[in-house]
Amino acid sequence: MKSTKTIIKRQSDTYSTTLRLTLTALFTALTCVATMIIRIPSPTDGYINLGDCMVLISAWQLGPLYGGIAAATGSMLADVLSGYLYYAPATFFIKLLMAVIAYYIYKISINRSTITKRIFSFCSALSAELIMVIGYFVFSAVFLGTGLGAAAGIPANLIQGITSIIISVLLKEFFSPAKI
């Protein structure tokens, strides 16, 4: 006969796994919707959106693995559903890297003062958005073959990045990290 401790532990593991998967799916959907709902077309064949806010919040809330999966999958789905299929693979890897970097920079502040946490939230968001700007520049220049013409997309990506930094750092104040 199994001990009570084993059964409780297994139920707890199942609950924890279910919670992780549910939150990952929820943040995937929120990232996709945030990317698709407010889109401002860019003259350089892309669009400015608020999806990066959810990329950052996913990372801060769910950690590098589950937050990264939610950020990358939600953003990639938005590209696929919006007709930007050729951007989908790059989007997946760029958003995954953004989430992982954002989490690990923010993690440094976990047991620190509120001011320190805010500073690290800003620094992690800034780092992630710089990855986005550089990542899409490299993708456009190398893989889409636009060469230095890809630099034309940098201003739109910077606007998206700055907007996402401001909104996500402000929104973060309303969330407490998910305990998963």
TORLUMBA-395692 format. One record per atom (N, C-alpha, C): residue in three letters; x, y, z. Coordinates in pm, whole numbers, padded with zeros to 5 digits, always signed. Each point is the difference from the previous one (the first is absolute). Example, Ala and Ser with C-alpha at 12.3 -4.5 7.8 and 13.67 -1.06 7.14 Angstrom:
BEGIN
ALA+01319-00569+00780
ALA-00089+00119+00000
ALA+00090+00120+00000
SER-00035+00105-00072
SER+00082+00119+00006
SER-00077+00109+00073
! end
This chain:
BEGIN
MET+00084-00119+00000
MET-00084+00119+00000
MET+00088+00125+00000
LYS-00041+00099-00076
LYS+00078+00122-00012
LYS-00021+00089+00122
SER+00105+00068+00037
SER-00011+00090+00115
SER-00075+00126-00041
THR-00056+00067+00100
THR-00072+00124-00024
THR+00091+00107-00058
LYS+00125+00004+00047
LYS+00095+00100-00050
LYS+00020-00014-00151
THR+00013-00123-00049
THR+00021-00023-00142
THR-00120+00047-00081
ILE-00120-00032+00046
ILE-00122+00040-00072
ILE-00012+00152-00002
ILE+00022+00064+00114
ILE-00009+00146+00005
ILE+00105+00063-00091
LYS+00120-00054+00004
LYS+00106+00053-00085
LYS-00038-00014-00147
ARG-00053-00115-00036
ARG-00039-00020-00140
ARG-00114+00092-00039
GLN-00099+00017+00088
GLN-00109+00092-00030
GLN+00054+00142-00014
SER+00092+00036+00087
SER+00059+00133-00006
SER+00078+00019-00130
ASP+00076-00102-00042
ASP+00074+00008-00125
ASP-00095+00015-00118
THR-00110-00076+00002
THR-00098+00009-00108
THR-00062+00139-00003
TYR-00037+00051+00116
TYR-00059+00133+00007
TYR+00099+00103-00052
SER+00123-00012+00043
SER+00102+00094-00042
SER+00021-00006-00152
THR+00005-00120-00055
THR+00016-00016-00144
THR-00121+00057-00074
THR-00118-00029+00050
THR-00122+00052-00062
THR-00002+00152+00005
LEU+00038+00056+00114
LEU+00004+00145+00013
LEU+00101+00061-00096
ARG+00118-00059-00009
ARG+00103+00050-00093
ARG-00051+00000-00144
LEU-00058-00112-00040
LEU-00049-00011-00138
LEU-00114+00097-00027
THR-00089+00014+00098
THR-00114+00091-00016
THR+00048+00145-00012
LEU+00090+00040+00088
LEU+00052+00137-00007
LEU+00080+00024-00127
THR+00074-00100-00044
THR+00075+00013-00125
THR-00095+00019-00117
ALA-00107-00079-00004
ALA-00100+00014-00107
ALA-00069+00136+00007
LEU-00033+00044+00121
LEU-00065+00129+00018
LEU+00090+00114-00048
PHE+00126-00002+00040
PHE+00092+00105-00041
PHE+00033-00008-00149
THR-00003-00120-00057
THR+00016-00015-00145
THR-00113+00073-00072
ALA-00123-00026+00045
ALA-00117+00064-00062
ALA+00003+00151+00020
LEU+00034+00045+00120
LEU+00006+00144+00027
LEU+00106+00068-00086
THR+00112-00067-00019
THR+00107+00056-00084
THR-00047+00011-00144
CYS-00066-00104-00050
CYS-00050+00001-00137
CYS-00104+00111-00019
VAL-00092+00010+00093
VAL-00106+00102-00010
VAL+00059+00141+00011
ALA+00092+00020+00094
ALA+00062+00133+00016
ALA+00077+00039-00126
THR+00055-00099-00068
THR+00073+00028-00123
THR-00095+00034-00114
MET-00113-00066-00004
MET-00092+00016-00113
MET-00103+00111+00017
ILE-00037+00032+00123
ILE-00114+00088+00021
ILE+00029+00146-00036
ILE+00116+00048+00038
ILE+00038+00137-00035
ILE+00123-00008-00088
ARG-00021+00015-00130
ARG+00110-00007-00096
ARG+00004+00127-00082
ILE+00115+00061+00000
ILE+00021+00118-00083
ILE+00097-00041-00109
PRO-00047-00008-00125
PRO+00090-00043-00109
PRO+00122+00090-00011
SER+00112-00063-00023
SER+00126+00072-00017
SER+00032+00007-00149
PRO+00057+00109-00046
PRO+00033+00010-00142
PRO+00110-00098-00042
THR+00062-00067+00096
THR+00110-00092-00031
THR-00043-00145+00008
ASP-00126-00030-00033
ASP-00051-00136-00011
ASP-00016-00073+00133
GLY-00040+00067+00099
GLY-00029-00061+00129
GLY-00111+00079+00065
TYR-00010-00008+00131
TYR-00099+00079+00070
TYR+00043+00023+00144
ILE-00043+00113+00055
ILE+00027+00034+00139
ILE-00117-00055+00081
ASN+00031-00066+00112
ASN-00105-00063+00080
ASN+00038+00001+00147
LEU-00092-00047+00084
LEU+00024-00005+00144
LEU+00036-00141+00048
GLY+00029-00088-00091
GLY+00033-00138+00037
GLY+00124-00011+00087
ASP+00096+00090-00020
ASP+00122-00007+00081
ASP-00027+00025+00148
CYS-00106+00073+00030
CYS-00038+00017+00141
CYS-00029-00136+00062
MET-00073-00082-00072
MET-00032-00134+00052
MET+00121-00092-00004
VAL+00091+00021-00093
VAL+00124-00078-00002
VAL+00074+00024+00131
LEU+00013+00125+00039
LEU+00072+00035+00123
LEU-00074-00048+00124
ILE-00131+00022+00004
ILE-00077-00042+00117
ILE+00000-00152+00012
SER-00007-00070-00113
SER+00009-00147+00003
SER+00131-00045+00063
ALA+00108+00064-00039
ALA+00132-00036+00055
ALA+00005+00026+00150
TRP-00045+00117+00040
TRP+00006+00037+00142
TRP-00091-00087+00085
GLN-00114-00041-00055
GLN-00097-00077+00077
GLN+00029-00150+00002
LEU+00040-00053-00114
LEU+00010-00146-00014
LEU+00142-00052-00003
GLY+00097+00087-00010
GLY+00139-00045-00004
GLY+00048-00024-00142
PRO+00125-00043-00014
PRO+00060-00010-00133
PRO-00059-00111-00087
LEU-00033-00114+00059
LEU-00050-00112-00081
LEU-00144+00024-00043
TYR-00091+00008+00096
TYR-00142+00013-00033
TYR-00032+00139-00056
GLY+00063+00103+00054
GLY-00019+00135-00054
GLY+00056+00011-00141
GLY+00115-00063-00022
GLY+00060+00001-00134
GLY-00086-00072-00102
ILE-00054-00115+00041
ILE-00087-00076-00089
ILE-00126+00081-00032
ALA-00061+00060+00102
ALA-00121+00080-00022
ALA+00029+00120-00090
ALA+00109+00069+00027
ALA+00036+00119-00080
ALA+00028-00037-00145
ALA+00081-00103-00019
ALA+00040-00040-00136
ALA-00118-00055-00079
THR-00076-00088+00062
THR-00112-00063-00070
THR-00111+00100-00030
GLY-00036+00084+00097
GLY-00104+00100-00021
GLY+00036+00099-00108
SER+00124+00046+00000
SER+00045+00095-00101
SER+00007-00063-00139
MET+00049-00124-00004
MET+00009-00071-00128
MET-00141-00025-00057
LEU-00093-00040+00086
LEU-00138-00022-00046
LEU-00060+00128-00057
ALA+00029+00112+00062
ALA-00051+00128-00051
ALA+00054+00027-00140
ASP+00127-00029-00023
ASP+00056+00017-00134
ASP-00069-00092-00100
VAL-00018-00125+00037
VAL-00064-00098-00090
VAL-00143+00043-00031
LEU-00076+00037+00103
LEU-00140+00036-00020
LEU-00017+00135-00070
SER+00103+00083+00003
SER-00007+00133-00064
SER+00056+00002-00141
GLY+00047-00114-00048
GLY+00052-00006-00136
GLY+00147+00033-00013
TYR+00071+00003+00109
TYR+00145+00027-00003
TYR+00075-00130+00027
LEU-00036-00104-00072
LEU+00055-00134+00022
LEU+00152-00002-00012
TYR+00054+00077-00091
TYR+00146+00000-00020
TYR+00075+00058+00120
TYR-00069+00074+00087
TYR+00063+00051+00123
TYR-00012-00098+00117
ALA-00090-00097-00010
ALA-00032-00088+00114
ALA+00122-00069+00062
PRO+00089-00063-00077
PRO+00114-00066+00065
PRO+00092+00099+00074
ALA+00025+00114-00062
ALA+00084+00101+00065
ALA-00068+00054+00124
THR-00129+00025-00010
THR-00075+00050+00115
THR+00009-00098+00116
PHE-00016-00129-00028
PHE+00007-00100+00106
PHE+00132+00011+00076
PHE+00110+00000-00071
PHE+00132+00002+00066
PHE+00031+00135+00065
ILE-00038+00108-00064
ILE+00025+00133+00057
ILE-00079+00017+00130
LYS-00128-00035-00001
LYS-00083+00018+00120
LYS+00041-00096+00111
LEU+00043-00120-00035
LEU+00051-00094+00100
LEU+00124+00058+00068
LEU+00092+00051-00080
LEU+00122+00059+00055
LEU-00033+00124+00084
MET-00094+00081-00046
MET-00042+00117+00077
MET-00050-00040+00139
ALA-00086-00101+00004
ALA-00058-00043+00128
ALA+00106-00055+00094
VAL+00089-00081-00053
VAL+00105-00061+00084
VAL+00091+00109+00058
ILE+00044+00092-00084
ILE+00088+00109+00046
ILE-00073+00088+00100
ALA-00125+00036-00030
ALA-00078+00085+00091
ALA-00013-00065+00137
TYR-00028-00130+00001
TYR-00016-00069+00128
TYR+00130+00001+00081
TYR+00110-00038-00063
TYR+00125-00013+00076
TYR+00053+00134+00049
ILE-00022+00106-00073
ILE+00041+00132+00050
ILE-00091+00041+00115
TYR-00131-00023-00015
TYR-00093+00035+00108
TYR+00025-00085+00125
LYS+00036-00125-00019
LYS+00020-00093+00112
LYS+00103+00051+00100
ILE+00096+00077-00045
ILE+00103+00055+00088
ILE-00064+00082+00113
SER-00115+00061-00026
SER-00064+00089+00097
SER-00101-00069+00091
ILE-00018-00130-00011
ILE-00109-00069+00068
ILE-00012+00033+00150
ASN+00104-00007+00075
ASN-00009+00026+00145
ASN+00054+00137+00037
ARG-00029+00097-00081
ARG+00052+00136+00023
ARG-00116+00097+00022
SER+00032+00125+00017
SER-00100+00102+00027
SER-00089+00024-00123
THR-00111+00066+00024
THR-00094+00030-00108
THR+00064+00087-00107
ILE+00078+00098+00041
ILE+00067+00087-00096
ILE+00096-00080-00086
THR+00076-00089+00062
THR+00095-00084-00074
THR-00074-00088-00099
LYS-00114-00056+00041
LYS-00079-00083-00090
LYS-00048+00080-00121
ARG-00041+00123+00024
ARG-00046+00084-00111
ARG+00114+00031-00097
ILE+00116+00028+00056
ILE+00117+00028-00084
ILE+00035-00123-00084
PHE-00001-00118+00063
PHE+00034-00121-00074
PHE-00110-00038-00099
SER-00126+00032+00031
SER-00107-00021-00098
SER+00027+00082-00125
PHE+00035+00126+00022
PHE+00032+00088-00113
PHE+00120-00052-00078
CYS+00107-00037+00071
CYS+00122-00049-00066
CYS-00026-00129-00077
SER-00081-00089+00059
SER-00029-00125-00070
SER-00086+00025-00124
ALA-00095+00092+00011
ALA-00085+00035-00114
ALA+00083+00066-00110
LEU+00089+00091+00039
LEU+00086+00067-00097
LEU+00089-00100-00073
SER+00059-00092+00074
SER+00086-00103-00062
SER-00079-00086-00098
ALA-00120-00041+00042
ALA-00083-00083-00087
ALA-00039+00074-00127
GLU-00036+00125+00013
GLU-00042+00077-00118
GLU+00117+00027-00094
LEU+00119+00016+00054
LEU+00118+00014-00086
LEU+00024-00129-00078
ILE-00025-00114+00064
ILE+00010-00129-00070
ILE-00101-00004-00115
MET-00121+00052+00024
MET-00102+00002-00104
MET+00044+00085-00118
VAL+00049+00120+00027
VAL+00042+00091-00108
VAL+00114-00063-00080
ILE+00101-00049+00070
ILE+00116-00061-00068
ILE-00041-00128-00072
GLY-00082-00082+00065
GLY-00043-00127-00059
GLY-00075+00018-00131
TYR-00095+00092-00002
TYR-00075+00022-00124
TYR+00086+00068-00107
PHE+00094+00084+00041
PHE+00092+00060-00097
PHE+00083-00109-00068
VAL+00059-00088+00080
VAL+00084-00108-00054
VAL-00084-00092-00088
PHE-00120-00035+00046
PHE-00087-00088-00079
PHE-00033+00062-00135
SER-00040+00127+00002
SER-00034+00067-00126
SER+00121+00015-00091
ALA+00113+00037+00057
ALA+00120+00023-00081
ALA+00054-00128-00059
VAL+00008-00105+00080
VAL+00064-00124-00045
VAL-00097-00096-00066
PHE-00108-00032+00070
PHE-00089-00106-00048
PHE-00102+00048-00103
LEU-00045+00124+00011
LEU-00092+00052-00101
LEU+00076+00069-00112
GLY+00130+00014+00016
GLY+00085+00054-00106
GLY-00011+00148-00025
THR-00041+00077+00100
THR-00014+00144-00021
THR+00128+00076+00028
GLY+00101-00067+00050
GLY+00128+00065+00029
GLY-00016+00117+00095
LEU+00069+00108-00030
LEU-00008+00117+00087
LEU-00136+00069-00008
GLY-00080-00036-00099
GLY-00136+00052-00008
GLY-00083-00039+00122
ALA+00043-00103+00070
ALA-00069-00044+00121
ALA+00005+00107+00109
ALA+00095+00092-00011
ALA+00010+00109+00098
ALA-00124+00088-00001
ALA-00075-00001-00110
ALA-00123+00079-00008
ALA-00104-00046+00102
GLY+00008-00125+00043
GLY-00094-00052+00099
GLY+00037+00033+00144
ILE+00120+00050+00021
ILE+00046+00027+00137
ILE-00086+00106+00071
PRO-00035+00113-00063
PRO-00082+00100+00072
PRO-00134-00057+00049
ALA-00069-00076-00084
ALA-00129-00058+00042
ALA+00020-00098+00115
ASN+00105-00081-00007
ASN+00028-00094+00108
ASN+00039+00073+00128
LEU+00071+00111-00012
LEU+00035+00079+00119
LEU-00125+00059+00065
ILE-00093+00049-00082
ILE-00126+00054+00053
ILE-00075-00110+00074
GLN-00010-00117-00062
GLN-00067-00113+00065
GLN+00071-00037+00130
GLY+00132-00003-00003
GLY+00077-00036+00119
GLY-00019+00097+00114
ILE+00009+00129-00030
ILE-00016+00103+00104
ILE-00139-00007+00061
THR-00101-00011-00086
THR-00138-00012+00046
THR-00017-00122+00090
SER+00055-00112-00042
SER-00011-00124+00077
SER+00071+00009+00134
ILE+00115+00064+00003
ILE+00073+00017+00127
ILE-00086+00077+00099
ILE-00052+00113-00043
ILE-00079+00085+00089
ILE-00124-00073+00050
ILE-00077-00057-00092
ILE-00125-00066+00038
ILE+00026-00123+00087
SER+00096-00083-00037
SER+00022-00124+00076
SER+00053+00028+00140
VAL+00089+00098+00014
VAL+00051+00032+00134
VAL-00113+00055+00088
LEU-00089+00080-00059
LEU-00115+00050+00077
LEU-00097-00113+00034
LEU-00028-00088-00097
LEU-00092-00111+00025
LEU+00054-00099+00102
LYS+00130-00014+00005
LYS+00062-00095+00092
LYS-00037+00029+00144
GLU-00025+00124+00032
GLU-00038+00039+00136
GLU-00131-00066+00044
PHE-00083-00043-00096
PHE-00129-00060+00033
PHE+00005-00151+00013
PHE+00113-00060-00036
PHE+00014-00144+00005
PHE+00093-00039+00114
SER-00026-00116+00057
SER+00100-00060+00089
SER+00045-00127-00070
PRO+00127-00038+00015
PRO+00049-00117-00074
PRO-00082-00125+00029
ALA-00029-00076-00104
ALA-00073-00126+00015
ALA+00087-00098+00076
LYS-00058-00069+00094
LYS+00075-00097+00080
LYS-00014-00137-00065
ILE+00081-00024-00102
ILE-00008-00131-00067
ILE+00134-00068-00001
! end
